[in-house]
Amino acid sequence: MDVQVHRKRRLRELIDAKYDGVIARFADKIGRSNSYVARMLYPMDKAGAKPIADRLMLAIEEAFGLERAWLDRPLGYGLHGEMRAVEKHAPKDWRLQASPRSLSVIEHLSTLAAKNALKDEDWRLIEELAYRLRKSH
């Protein structure tokens, strides 16, 4: 899996666990604007996306007292007890449970949709697939 995709998932996990998904509170903690943090969560192929480079990762780790390279650890790793308690009661973010292949397809479809590149027939196929999957699960 791409390093940026993984770091963005871990960042989402941290924001959800620590601040119930509220980007503004997280942004205040690390000294960045809400907009900047939101763009850190964008897929890298989306216009305005910000990478989570090593220097920024270090700033996040220091702000939260996390071990070095925490964002590069597996999902769910190293969450403090109070974070786990919040996570148990919070709705699960489907992005944290989806396979890399599923996320890749969804990101690709999102990019095409944002560019208005999907035709009516594409949408009909997507809706039919969603209906079939919902029905079978």
DRENKOL-402205 format. One record per residue: x negated, y, z negated of N, C-alpha, C in turn; residue in three letters. Coordinates in Angstrom, 3 decimals, padded with zeros to 6 digits, m for minus. Example, Ala and Ser with C-alpha at 12.3 -4.5 7.8 and 13.67 -1.06 7.14 Angstrom:
+----------+----------+----------+----------+----------+----------+----------+----------+----------+-----+
!      npx !      npy !      npz !     capx !     capy !     capz !      cpx !      cpy !      cpz !   r !
+----------+----------+----------+----------+----------+----------+----------+----------+----------+-----+
! m013.190 ! m005.690 ! m007.800 ! m012.300 ! m004.500 ! m007.800 ! m013.200 ! m003.300 ! m007.800 ! ALA !
! m012.850 ! m002.250 ! m007.080 ! m013.670 ! m001.060 ! m007.140 ! m012.900 !  000.030 ! m007.870 ! SER !
+----------+----------+----------+----------+----------+----------+----------+----------+----------+-----+
***
This chain:
+----------+----------+----------+----------+----------+----------+----------+----------+----------+-----+
!      npx !      npy !      npz !     capx !     capy !     capz !      cpx !      cpy !      cpz !   r !
+----------+----------+----------+----------+----------+----------+----------+----------+----------+-----+
! m000.842 ! m001.175 !  000.000 !  000.000 !  000.000 !  000.000 ! m000.888 !  001.239 !  000.000 ! MET !
! m000.466 !  002.240 !  000.704 ! m001.171 !  003.502 !  000.791 ! m001.307 !  004.140 ! m000.596 ! ASP !
! m002.480 !  004.692 ! m000.894 ! m002.753 !  005.310 ! m002.195 ! m001.765 !  006.437 ! m002.488 ! VAL !
! m001.485 !  007.272 ! m001.509 ! m000.570 !  008.394 ! m001.745 !  000.850 !  007.914 ! m002.044 ! GLN !
!  001.304 !  006.901 ! m001.342 !  002.644 !  006.360 ! m001.596 !  002.720 !  005.862 ! m003.031 ! VAL !
!  001.695 !  005.122 ! m003.458 !  001.678 !  004.577 ! m004.812 !  001.615 !  005.699 ! m005.859 ! HIS !
!  000.753 !  006.668 ! m005.658 !  000.643 !  007.764 ! m006.628 !  001.955 !  008.539 ! m006.732 ! ARG !
!  002.620 !  008.731 ! m005.626 !  003.908 !  009.441 ! m005.636 !  004.954 !  008.639 ! m006.410 ! LYS !
!  004.933 !  007.323 ! m006.279 !  005.853 !  006.479 ! m007.055 !  005.557 !  006.567 ! m008.543 ! ARG !
!  004.263 !  006.525 ! m008.875 !  003.875 !  006.616 ! m010.286 !  004.239 !  007.992 ! m010.850 ! ARG !
!  004.056 !  009.024 ! m010.041 !  004.427 !  010.368 ! m010.484 !  005.929 !  010.428 ! m010.750 ! LEU !
!  006.735 !  009.887 ! m009.848 !  008.194 !  009.846 ! m010.035 !  008.524 !  009.077 ! m011.313 ! ARG !
!  007.827 !  007.970 ! m011.536 !  008.043 !  007.166 ! m012.734 !  007.744 !  007.983 ! m013.994 ! GLU !
!  006.661 !  008.729 ! m013.977 !  006.275 !  009.558 ! m015.123 !  007.303 !  010.667 ! m015.375 ! LEU !
!  007.700 !  011.362 ! m014.322 !  008.683 !  012.448 ! m014.461 !  010.012 !  011.897 ! m014.972 ! ILE !
!  010.434 !  010.765 ! m014.440 !  011.697 !  010.167 ! m014.884 !  011.625 !  009.725 ! m016.338 ! ASP !
!  010.510 !  009.085 ! m016.705 !  010.378 !  008.562 ! m018.062 !  010.199 !  009.662 ! m019.098 ! ALA !
!  009.414 !  010.655 ! m018.772 !  009.079 !  011.693 ! m019.744 !  010.107 !  012.819 ! m019.791 ! LYS !
!  010.680 !  013.166 ! m018.641 !  011.569 !  014.337 ! m018.564 !  012.913 !  014.039 ! m017.916 ! TYR !
!  013.339 !  012.782 ! m017.939 !  014.624 !  012.403 ! m017.334 !  014.764 !  012.905 ! m015.907 ! ASP !
!  013.660 !  012.938 ! m015.183 !  013.682 !  013.323 ! m013.779 !  013.661 !  014.814 ! m013.505 ! GLY !
!  013.556 !  015.643 ! m014.558 !  013.590 !  017.098 ! m014.387 !  012.204 !  017.603 ! m013.982 ! VAL !
!  012.092 !  017.968 ! m012.723 !  010.817 !  018.408 ! m012.165 !  010.308 !  019.685 ! m012.834 ! ILE !
!  011.202 !  020.607 ! m013.157 !  010.798 !  021.902 ! m013.727 !  010.014 !  021.726 ! m015.027 ! ALA !
!  010.445 !  020.822 ! m015.874 !  009.742 !  020.606 ! m017.146 !  008.359 !  020.005 ! m016.907 ! ARG !
!  008.283 !  019.085 ! m015.963 !  006.991 !  018.496 ! m015.615 !  006.065 !  019.560 ! m015.031 ! PHE !
!  006.601 !  020.386 ! m014.141 !  005.808 !  021.444 ! m013.494 !  005.228 !  022.391 ! m014.537 ! ALA !
!  006.029 !  022.764 ! m015.524 !  005.540 !  023.627 ! m016.603 !  004.373 !  022.971 ! m017.333 ! ASP !
!  004.502 !  021.696 ! m017.606 !  003.474 !  020.967 ! m018.366 !  002.133 !  020.941 ! m017.626 ! LYS !
!  002.168 !  020.820 ! m016.299 !  000.898 !  020.737 ! m015.556 !  000.487 !  022.075 ! m014.937 ! ILE !
!  001.293 !  023.120 ! m015.169 !  000.921 !  024.450 ! m014.677 !  001.051 !  024.633 ! m013.177 ! GLY !
!  002.047 !  023.973 ! m012.586 !  002.320 !  024.127 ! m011.153 !  003.759 !  024.599 ! m010.980 ! ARG !
!  004.090 !  025.101 ! m009.815 !  005.457 !  025.549 ! m009.545 !  006.361 !  024.339 ! m009.296 ! SER !
!  007.657 !  024.543 ! m009.510 !  008.634 !  023.478 ! m009.235 !  008.522 !  023.030 ! m007.781 ! ASN !
!  008.394 !  023.995 ! m006.893 !  008.312 !  023.698 ! m005.466 !  007.093 !  022.830 ! m005.159 ! SER !
!  005.975 !  023.161 ! m005.764 !  004.749 !  022.402 ! m005.517 !  004.930 !  020.945 ! m005.957 ! TYR !
!  005.502 !  020.757 ! m007.149 !  005.699 !  019.400 ! m007.665 !  006.678 !  018.637 ! m006.770 ! VAL !
!  007.749 !  019.301 ! m006.356 !  008.715 !  018.648 ! m005.467 !  008.021 !  018.189 ! m004.187 ! ALA !
!  007.132 !  019.023 ! m003.659 !  006.420 !  018.664 ! m002.430 !  005.387 !  017.561 ! m002.660 ! ARG !
!  004.932 !  017.415 ! m003.907 !  004.040 !  016.299 ! m004.244 !  004.785 !  014.968 ! m004.107 ! MET !
!  006.098 !  015.004 ! m004.260 !  006.907 !  013.790 ! m004.179 !  007.376 !  013.481 ! m002.761 ! LEU !
!  007.206 !  014.433 ! m001.832 !  007.600 !  014.211 ! m000.434 !  006.753 !  013.098 !  000.169 ! TYR !
!  007.322 !  012.309 !  001.091 !  006.491 !  011.380 !  001.867 !  005.441 !  012.192 !  002.636 ! PRO !
!  004.264 !  011.635 !  002.833 !  003.171 !  012.392 !  003.441 !  003.472 !  012.843 !  004.870 ! MET !
!  004.391 !  012.169 !  005.546 !  004.689 !  012.590 !  006.911 !  005.753 !  013.682 !  006.978 ! ASP !
!  006.249 !  014.103 !  005.837 !  007.253 !  015.174 !  005.809 !  006.532 !  016.526 !  005.746 ! LYS !
!  007.036 !  017.481 !  006.504 !  006.430 !  018.819 !  006.520 !  006.394 !  019.396 !  005.106 ! ALA !
!  005.259 !  019.966 !  004.739 !  005.102 !  020.594 !  003.427 !  004.661 !  019.651 !  002.328 ! GLY !
!  004.510 !  018.361 !  002.639 !  004.105 !  017.381 !  001.628 !  002.733 !  017.721 !  001.061 ! ALA !
!  002.581 !  017.519 ! m000.235 !  001.310 !  017.749 ! m000.913 !  000.739 !  016.411 ! m001.379 ! LYS !
! m000.512 !  016.144 ! m001.077 ! m001.122 !  014.907 ! m001.569 ! m001.443 !  015.023 ! m003.054 ! PRO !
! m001.560 !  013.891 ! m003.707 ! m001.999 !  013.868 ! m005.099 ! m003.462 !  013.446 ! m005.061 ! ILE !
! m004.313 !  014.437 ! m004.910 ! m005.753 !  014.185 ! m004.813 ! m006.315 !  013.878 ! m006.199 ! ALA !
! m007.554 !  013.398 ! m006.240 ! m008.179 !  013.009 ! m007.500 ! m008.206 !  014.151 ! m008.519 ! ASP !
! m008.469 !  015.343 ! m008.074 ! m008.551 !  016.492 ! m008.974 ! m007.192 !  016.772 ! m009.635 ! ARG !
! m006.124 !  016.706 ! m008.851 ! m004.779 !  016.919 ! m009.380 ! m004.381 !  015.754 ! m010.282 ! LEU !
! m004.757 !  014.541 ! m009.891 ! m004.477 !  013.375 ! m010.718 ! m005.130 !  013.533 ! m012.090 ! MET !
! m006.346 !  014.022 ! m012.119 ! m007.059 !  014.248 ! m013.377 ! m006.334 !  015.294 ! m014.231 ! LEU !
! m005.845 !  016.364 ! m013.609 ! m005.114 !  017.408 ! m014.344 ! m003.842 !  016.832 ! m014.976 ! ALA !
! m003.148 !  015.977 ! m014.253 ! m001.928 !  015.344 ! m014.774 ! m002.280 !  014.429 ! m015.947 ! ILE !
! m003.310 !  013.631 ! m015.766 ! m003.729 !  012.700 ! m016.818 ! m004.139 !  013.452 ! m018.078 ! GLU !
! m004.857 !  014.543 ! m017.919 ! m005.271 !  015.338 ! m019.074 ! m004.080 !  015.987 ! m019.754 ! GLU !
! m003.139 !  016.515 ! m018.983 ! m001.965 !  017.187 ! m019.548 ! m001.118 !  016.231 ! m020.391 ! ALA !
! m001.094 !  014.946 ! m020.009 ! m000.273 !  013.971 ! m020.719 ! m001.074 !  013.029 ! m021.606 ! PHE !
! m002.384 !  013.225 ! m021.672 ! m003.217 !  012.352 ! m022.497 ! m003.261 !  010.916 ! m021.977 ! GLY !
! m003.210 !  010.784 ! m020.673 ! m003.225 !  009.458 ! m020.050 ! m004.657 !  009.035 ! m019.743 ! LEU !
! m004.860 !  007.736 ! m019.670 ! m006.194 !  007.241 ! m019.329 ! m006.545 !  007.604 ! m017.886 ! GLU !
! m007.823 !  007.610 ! m017.602 ! m008.341 !  007.936 ! m016.279 ! m007.773 !  006.963 ! m015.239 ! ARG !
! m007.376 !  007.493 ! m014.105 ! m006.819 !  006.732 ! m012.975 ! m005.460 !  006.097 ! m013.314 ! ALA !
! m004.722 !  006.696 ! m014.262 ! m003.416 !  006.183 ! m014.655 ! m002.467 !  006.105 ! m013.464 ! TRP !
! m002.500 !  007.095 ! m012.586 ! m001.601 !  007.091 ! m011.435 ! m001.922 !  005.969 ! m010.439 ! LEU !
! m003.112 !  005.417 ! m010.529 ! m003.488 !  004.329 ! m009.628 ! m003.188 !  002.947 ! m010.216 ! ASP !
! m002.711 !  002.915 ! m011.457 ! m002.355 !  001.640 ! m012.097 ! m001.009 !  001.144 ! m011.557 ! ARG !
! m000.678 ! m000.128 ! m011.795 !  000.603 ! m000.675 ! m011.307 !  001.812 !  000.044 ! m011.898 ! PRO !
!  002.916 !  000.015 ! m011.180 !  004.155 !  000.614 ! m011.680 !  004.504 !  000.018 ! m013.038 ! LEU !
!  004.925 !  000.875 ! m013.959 !  005.313 !  000.431 ! m015.291 !  004.163 !  000.331 ! m016.266 ! GLY !
!  002.922 !  000.378 ! m015.770 !  001.754 !  000.228 ! m016.632 !  001.559 !  001.453 ! m017.512 ! TYR !
!  001.277 !  001.218 ! m018.786 !  000.834 !  002.269 ! m019.686 !  001.872 !  003.298 ! m020.072 ! GLY !
!  003.139 !  002.972 ! m019.948 !  004.145 !  003.911 ! m020.415 !  004.253 !  003.772 ! m021.926 ! LEU !
!  004.259 !  004.904 ! m022.627 !  004.344 !  004.885 ! m024.086 !  005.701 !  004.357 ! m024.511 ! HIS !
!  005.810 !  003.913 ! m025.738 !  007.053 !  003.359 ! m026.264 !  008.244 !  004.263 ! m026.050 ! GLY !
!  008.081 !  005.567 ! m026.310 !  009.220 !  006.468 ! m026.122 !  009.604 !  006.568 ! m024.652 ! GLU !
!  008.638 !  006.411 ! m023.751 !  008.950 !  006.428 ! m022.333 !  009.730 !  005.175 ! m021.956 ! MET !
!  009.323 !  004.043 ! m022.497 !  010.031 !  002.795 ! m022.185 !  011.470 !  002.848 ! m022.676 ! ARG !
!  011.701 !  003.478 ! m023.839 !  013.054 !  003.590 ! m024.368 !  013.928 !  004.396 ! m023.414 ! ALA !
!  013.389 !  005.503 ! m022.904 !  014.137 !  006.323 ! m021.953 !  014.391 !  005.516 ! m020.686 ! VAL !
!  013.367 !  004.783 ! m020.240 !  013.483 !  004.019 ! m019.002 !  014.563 !  002.945 ! m019.100 ! GLU !
!  014.712 !  002.302 ! m020.273 !  015.704 !  001.252 ! m020.430 !  017.124 !  001.774 ! m020.266 ! LYS !
!  017.365 !  003.009 ! m020.703 !  018.710 !  003.558 ! m020.661 !  018.976 !  004.397 ! m019.426 ! HIS !
!  017.951 !  004.738 ! m018.713 !  018.116 !  005.551 ! m017.510 !  018.440 !  004.648 ! m016.330 ! ALA !
!  019.213 !  005.165 ! m015.373 !  019.455 !  004.357 ! m014.179 !  018.136 !  004.093 ! m013.450 ! PRO !
!  017.992 !  002.916 ! m012.904 !  016.763 !  002.569 ! m012.191 !  016.691 !  003.321 ! m010.874 ! LYS !
!  015.537 !  003.848 ! m010.586 !  015.299 !  004.497 ! m009.302 !  015.032 !  003.380 ! m008.300 ! ASP !
!  015.881 !  003.256 ! m007.304 !  015.755 !  002.179 ! m006.327 !  014.395 !  002.177 ! m005.652 ! TRP !
!  013.745 !  003.365 ! m005.552 !  012.443 !  003.428 ! m004.886 !  011.387 !  002.668 ! m005.661 ! ARG !
!  011.557 !  002.526 ! m006.973 !  010.588 !  001.808 ! m007.789 !  010.748 !  000.297 ! m007.650 ! LEU !
!  011.904 ! m000.139 ! m007.126 !  012.171 ! m001.558 ! m007.002 !  012.078 ! m002.056 ! m005.564 ! GLN !
!  012.078 ! m001.155 ! m004.612 !  012.081 ! m001.540 ! m003.202 !  010.703 ! m002.051 ! m002.773 ! ALA !
!  010.709 ! m002.929 ! m001.809 !  009.455 ! m003.460 ! m001.274 !  008.770 ! m002.384 ! m000.428 ! SER !
!  007.454 ! m002.484 ! m000.253 !  006.756 ! m001.519 !  000.599 !  007.337 ! m001.486 !  002.015 ! PRO !
!  007.725 ! m002.647 !  002.528 !  008.308 ! m002.687 !  003.878 !  009.630 ! m001.925 !  003.921 ! ARG !
!  010.478 ! m002.122 !  002.909 !  011.751 ! m001.402 !  002.843 !  011.519 !  000.101 !  002.766 ! SER !
!  010.582 !  000.509 !  001.911 !  010.292 !  001.932 !  001.771 !  009.780 !  002.524 !  003.076 ! LEU !
!  008.963 !  001.771 !  003.778 !  008.433 !  002.244 !  005.048 !  009.559 !  002.471 !  006.055 ! SER !
!  010.482 !  001.510 !  006.130 !  011.610 !  001.637 !  007.058 !  012.488 !  002.818 !  006.670 ! VAL !
!  012.773 !  002.943 !  005.380 !  013.623 !  004.040 !  004.902 !  012.965 !  005.391 !  005.165 ! ILE !
!  011.664 !  005.494 !  004.901 !  010.955 !  006.755 !  005.156 !  010.981 !  007.091 !  006.651 ! GLU !
!  010.811 !  006.062 !  007.482 !  010.839 !  006.278 !  008.937 !  012.226 !  006.773 !  009.367 ! HIS !
!  013.275 !  006.127 !  008.863 !  014.639 !  006.558 !  009.189 !  014.914 !  007.970 !  008.675 ! LEU !
!  014.416 !  008.279 !  007.480 !  014.604 !  009.620 !  006.913 !  013.929 !  010.676 !  007.776 ! SER !
!  012.745 !  010.358 !  008.248 !  012.015 !  011.291 !  009.112 !  012.783 !  011.534 !  010.404 ! THR !
!  013.272 !  010.447 !  010.998 !  014.048 !  010.590 !  012.231 !  015.335 !  011.375 !  011.988 ! LEU !
!  015.998 !  011.105 !  010.871 !  017.235 !  011.819 !  010.550 !  016.959 !  013.303 !  010.339 ! ALA !
!  015.858 !  013.623 !  009.658 !  015.509 !  015.030 !  009.411 !  015.233 !  015.778 !  010.713 ! ALA !
!  014.756 !  015.048 !  011.716 !  014.468 !  015.660 !  013.015 !  015.680 !  015.600 !  013.954 ! LYS !
!  016.805 !  015.126 !  013.431 !  018.015 !  014.925 !  014.245 !  017.737 !  014.044 !  015.464 ! ASN !
!  016.877 !  013.059 !  015.276 !  016.484 !  012.186 !  016.378 !  017.336 !  010.923 !  016.471 ! ALA !
!  018.248 !  010.731 !  015.504 !  019.112 !  009.550 !  015.546 !  020.396 !  009.880 !  016.302 ! LEU !
!  020.763 !  008.995 !  017.195 !  021.971 !  009.179 !  018.006 !  023.156 !  008.519 !  017.298 ! LYS !
!  024.360 !  008.802 !  017.784 !  025.565 !  008.203 !  017.201 !  025.483 !  006.687 !  017.174 ! ASP !
!  024.970 !  006.102 !  018.233 !  024.877 !  004.641 !  018.287 !  023.887 !  004.121 !  017.236 ! GLU !
!  022.808 !  004.887 !  016.944 !  021.862 !  004.507 !  015.891 !  022.555 !  004.505 !  014.531 ! ASP !
!  023.337 !  005.555 !  014.272 !  024.043 !  005.668 !  012.997 !  025.044 !  004.526 !  012.837 ! TRP !
!  025.728 !  004.163 !  013.912 !  026.682 !  003.054 !  013.847 !  025.964 !  001.751 !  013.470 ! ARG !
!  024.798 !  001.516 !  014.070 !  024.021 !  000.316 !  013.739 !  023.561 !  000.335 !  012.275 ! LEU !
!  023.104 !  001.480 !  011.810 !  022.650 !  001.609 !  010.418 !  023.811 !  001.367 !  009.462 ! ILE !
!  024.955 !  001.968 !  009.765 !  026.137 !  001.783 !  008.913 !  026.589 !  000.325 !  008.906 ! GLU !
!  026.564 ! m000.324 !  010.053 !  026.941 ! m001.734 !  010.139 !  025.981 ! m002.598 !  009.325 ! GLU !
!  024.704 ! m002.340 !  009.430 !  023.717 ! m003.084 !  008.656 !  023.944 ! m002.881 !  007.158 ! LEU !
!  024.156 ! m001.649 !  006.744 !  024.405 ! m001.351 !  005.323 !  025.644 ! m002.102 !  004.838 ! ALA !
!  026.688 ! m002.110 !  005.655 !  027.925 ! m002.806 !  005.296 !  027.665 ! m004.307 !  005.126 ! TYR !
!  026.950 ! m004.889 !  006.063 !  026.657 ! m006.327 !  005.997 !  025.828 ! m006.666 !  004.771 ! ARG !
!  024.821 ! m005.846 !  004.478 !  023.963 ! m006.111 !  003.322 !  024.739 ! m005.966 !  002.015 ! LEU !
!  025.580 ! m004.956 !  001.934 !  026.393 ! m004.743 !  000.740 !  027.332 ! m005.936 !  000.533 ! ARG !
!  027.914 ! m006.426 !  001.601 !  028.859 ! m007.524 !  001.561 !  028.166 ! m008.831 !  001.136 ! LYS !
!  026.934 ! m009.033 !  001.585 !  026.228 ! m010.285 !  001.286 !  025.574 ! m010.288 ! m000.103 ! SER !
!  025.463 ! m009.134 ! m000.716 !  024.837 ! m009.074 ! m002.053 !  025.892 ! m008.745 ! m003.036 ! HIS !
+----------+----------+----------+----------+----------+----------+----------+----------+----------+-----+
***
